[in-house]
Amino acid sequence: MALVSGYHHLTLCTDGVQEDYDFYTKVLGLYSVKRTVLFDGTIPVYHLYYGSRNGDASTIITTFPFRKPAVFGKRGTNQSKIIQQAIPVGSADYWVDRLNEKGVEAAKTSRFGITRVAFKHPCGIPHELVESPADNRPSIVNEAQGVKPEHGIKGIYGAAIAVFDRTAMDDFLGVGMSMTKEADSDEGLMFSVPNAGGPNSIVEVLHESSGPQGTWTLAGGTIHHLALNTGNEENQLKLKAHLEGLGFTDVSDQKDRNYFKSCYVRSPGGALFEIAWSVEGGWALDEPADQIGTTLVFPPWFEDRRQELIAGLEPAKF
């Protein structure tokens, strides 16, 4: 029985704060859902969350902009490669035009017979907007940015992982995560999260047998992790035990992310996965529900470092 129901969020490490914020809100039409700071380590770095107006699970993209501390990584194989978001069928041409008009080079492409728009984040991380026929979620409408219902992003479609050995992910995704293999061709492998209303919560495995090993640390210009949604703590702990029982013992203890609880596991293909569930209250724990993402907030255990962290953050206009 599957213990995950879809994606919770995707997280990447980017470069400049301002270009990151403008890219997701002004270009892609997502909303600011939360502005806080990196909870791990001591370096003052923003943690920015983007998604639907209400911050619905499976719409959330989060970023750590690392320009000020100047920590940069290497994109390569054995690493998550492409961030993917779903769009309505027939809207690819709109997004090609919109992105190019806003100075983001974009073009239509196809993989596994599915139309996509390929482009890059300002820091270079590949992104795709995928026409997903099985996705019946409403679009994220942002009239202020000119994004209407017939074109708006629906949320996370999935992610593509680059690997040296594409078969290495079969047991992890199939047996470990109980995902369904949807495709196996010279283009790669496609797995879907079950109980997600069809193949619209996807992990694609792309064979890249040459090239550099990608960075696994928190470092600008790379995707850090893919978070799947367990729905509750019981499922999370069951899945953690299941993975460990299969021999995937590199599973972290539960970590408190204030708005959700997380465990992390390194897949045999190199990509870092998270299994997460949202706590009661979610994004409205520290901001009014109708004003999430409008102020800089800190977890209770960082309140004594508030001024130090603010002073160390890269300046930006939100």
N, C-alpha and C positions, 0 to 999 in steps of 0.2 A: 504494500500500500504506500502510495506516494506521500511524503511528509512535507513537500513544498507545493505551493499553488501558483507560482509564477515568480516574477522578479519583485524585489523590494526596492533596490536602487542600483545604480552603477556609479563607480567613483574613479576619477582620474586626477592626475597631478598636472597642472597646467603652468603657464608662465605668468604673464601680468594680470593683476586683479581686474583692471578696468576693461581690457580687451575681452577677458573671460566673461565678465558680467554683461557687457554689451552684446557679445556673440549669442549668448543663450536667451537674453531677454528681448533685445531689439531686432536681432536677425531671425532667430528661430521662434520667437513669440512665446517663450516659456515665462513663468512667473517666478519671482524670488520667493522661496518658501522658508528659508532660514539663513541667517547670517550669524555664524559663530566662529570658533577657532579650532584648530587641530588639537585633539584631546591627548595625543600621544607625544612623548618627548617634551622638550622645553622650548623649541623654536617658535616664536610668534608667527603663525601662518593662518590666514583665513580658512574657514571651511564653509563654502557656499553651496546652497541647495537650490535647485531649480525644478519646476514641474508644473502640474496643474494648479489652478488658483487655490484649491483646498489642500494641496499636497498629497493627493491620492497615491497609495502604494502602486508601484509599477510605472509611475510617471517620473520618478525622481532621478535626476542626474546631479551628482555632487562633485565639487572640485576643491583641490588644494592648490592655490596659486603660489608657486615657489620662486618667483623672480627676485624678491628682496633677499632671501637667504642664499640665492644663487646655487641651488641644488638642482642639478639637471641629470637626467637619465639617458639611456640609450634604447631606442626602439629596435626590436629584433624578433627573433623566433623564440619559442618556448615562453610566450608572453601573450596577454590579451592584446589584440591588434586593432579592432574596429568597434566603435560605439554605434549602435543601431537603434533608431526610433521608428515607430510605425506611422504611416500617413494613409489617408484614404486612397483607394484605388482610383487612378485617373488624375491624381494631383501632382505627379512627378514633374510635368512640364512647368507647372506653376512654381515649384520650388527651384528648379533649374534657373528660371528667369529671375526669381526673387534673390536668390543667393548671388548670382552673377551681377545683378544690379547693385547689390550692397558690397561688392568687391571681394566676394568669396567665390573662387573658381569652382564650378560644379558642372557635372555632366551625368546623363542617364547611363546606367549600366544594368547588367542582369547577372544573377547567379541563382542556380537551382530553379531557373525558369521564372524568377520573381523580379519585377522591375524595381530598380533602386536609383537613388540620387547619391552620387559619391562626391564628397568634398572633405575639407580638413578644418579642424579647429585652428585658430590663429597660431597656436604653438606647434601645429603639425600633426596632431593625432587624427587619424582617419575617422570619418563619420559617414554614416549612410542613413538616408530616409527611405524606408522600405514600404512599398505598396502591399499591404497585408490584407488579403481577401477574407481571412478568418477572424479579423479583429473587429468586434462590434462595439468597442468602447466609443464614447463621444469624443470628438476632437477638442483640443484645448483652444478655446477662442480667445483671441487677444485683439479686440478692435482697435485699441490704442496703437498697436503696432501693425495694423492692417491685415491681421490674420483672421480669416472667416471660417465658419464651421466646415465648409466643403474642402478646406485645405489644411486645417490645423493638425498638428502632431497629436497622435492619440496617446502616446506614452512609449515605454520601452518596448522595442521589438526583440532585442537581444544583443548579442555581441559575437564577434568572430575572434577565435584564438589561433595564433600561429604556432605550429609544433614541428619538431624534428621528425617525430614518429606519430602519425595520425591515429594508429590503433591504440596508443597509450591511453586515450581518453575513453575508450569503450566501456571498460569496467567501472571507471569513476562516474561517468555520466549515466550509463545504463543501469548498472547494478547498485552503485552507491547512491545516486540522486534519483533513481527510478524514472529517468527521462526516456522518451521514445525516439528511436532512430527513424527519422523521416526521409533521409536521403543518404546515399553512399555512391559517389561518382568521382570522376577525375577532377571535379571542382572542389571536392572535400566531403565532409560529413555534416549532417544537420540533425540535431537533437531538439526535441520540444519538451517543455514542461507539461506533464499530464494535468488534466482538469483545468486547463486554461482556456477552454472554449474553442479548441482547435490549435493548429500549429502556429501560435503567435507569440510564444515566449521561448525564444530560440537560443541555442548555442551552436555556432558553426565552427567546425574544426578545419583549418586550412593547412595543407602540407607545405612547409617551408624548410627544406632539408639543408639549406645553406644560408649563410649570413650570420650576423653576430647574435650571441645570446642576449636577449633583452634584459633590462634592469628589473630587479624584483623589489628594490627598496622604494620608499617614498621619494620620488625624484621627478622634477618637472619634465613635461613632454611625454609622459607614459601613462597608460591605464593601470590603476592600482588593483582594483578588485571588482568582481561581479557578485552582487548580493541577491540571493534567492530568499523568498518569503516563506517562513515556516508557519506563520499565522499566530503561533502562541509558543510559550516556553516548553510545554510538554513535547510538542513535535520537534522543537529545536534540540532538546536533550536526547530524544529518541534517535534523531538523525545523527547527532554527534556520536552516540554510542554505536550506531549501525556502521558509520564510516570507520570508526576505530576497530570494530570487530572484523572488518574486511581487510584491515592492515593499513588503512590510511590514517596513521597515528599522528600525523602532523596537524592536529586539530587544536586550536587554542582553547583555553578556558573562556567562559562567558565574559564579555566586556560590556560595561555600562556606557552606552552612547547617549544617555539622557532621554532621547526620544524613542530609542529602540535598544534591544539587547542583541549582541552579536557574538558569534564564534567564527573563526577563520580557519580555512583548510587549504593547503597548497595541493593543487592537482598534479598528477604525474606528467601532464603536458606543460607544467610551469605556471599556468594562470592561477592567481589567487582567487578563491571563492569565499564568500561570506554566507552564513545562514543566519537570518535575522527575523525578529518580530517586533512590531510596534507596541509600546507600552500604552496603557490607558491615558488618554489626554493628548498623546502624540505631540504634534507641532504646537499645540496651544498650551503646553505646560508653562511657558514663560512669556507668551504674547497672547493677546486676545485672538480668538479664532478667525476673526475677519481682518486681522492685521498681521498675520504671520509673514515673516520675511522683511519687515519694515525697519527693524532695529537690530543693533548688534547685541547679542545675548551670550551669556557664559553659563556653563554648568555650575552648580553650587560649589563644587570643589575647586573652582578656579576664581571665585569671587575675590580672594585675597591677592590675586595676581592681575586683577582687572587693569589697573593703570599701566603696569609693566607691559602687558600684552598689547594694549591699545597703542602704546608708544612704539612698539616694535613692528606694527603692521604696516604694510605698504599703503600709501594714501590712495584713495579712490572716491569717486562720486557715484553714489547709488541712487 
